[in-house]
Amino acid sequence: MSEEANATIKSVARVFQVLELFEKLREPLTSIRVGRSLDYPASSALALLKSMVALGYLSFDRIDRTYFPTMRLPLMSQWVESAVHSGDGSLIAMVGELIRATGESVSISCQNDLHMQFVHIEQGPQHITVNLSAGTLAPLFRSSIGLAALTMRPNDEILRLAARQNKASKGKEAALDPGATLELVEGIRRRGWFAGYDMYIEGVGAISWVLPTRDGRRNMVLAISGPTERIRRNEAQIVVAVTPILQAHGFASQERPKRSA
């Protein structure tokens, strides 16, 4: 990759890092604080923030010399949730309800090839929560969220993905057993949710549900996560607490794909 291409990728990455910093801190920020928080040179941070102001993504308060996101991003992104969300109401509002009902961390992820990628994570108030950040990747076949996501894929597609996973592993981990994988996925389909323990991260348990999208391809997965011992002990109560909230938001039933495409 050329030096110019690398510089472009670095600049684009910094734009999103700035936006994610605002999401994390949720308050106006000075260029100095942005630079220190993201470890940018002061001149680079200032130039980037000025460019984002010129493009309309940030506003600048000349009195206290702070920056803050404008409504341009929320207005631009409103169509995304309506395009993919097949339930009723806001997903973010639903996440808040689930945290209050369970006291555990709640995440939303989606499939990214042979991985699952976290797109939204909120920590619960319980002691010892799951410390992950948006953008983190988890293995598709070796995580609770990944196995839940596979329930929405036809069996022949699951087999193709499993073959690709075994080829990509190159002996670094135990090969997937296609028959056992399909049997496990079919069991999750019947139940409608999946509880996995010590799969992706040792000592962490997660209970996962698929949140179907309108196009049926970019399905999201909701997970309630926490220390294995606590999640395992409270598994039944968590499922009971989560079910009515999903129903209230339009996720009461999920049409599963046929076993073969």
Summary of the structure (lengths in Angstrom):
residues: 261
radius of gyration: 20.7
end to end distance: 38.6
largest distance: 65.3
contacts: 759
relative contact order: 0.12
helix: 48%
strand: 19%
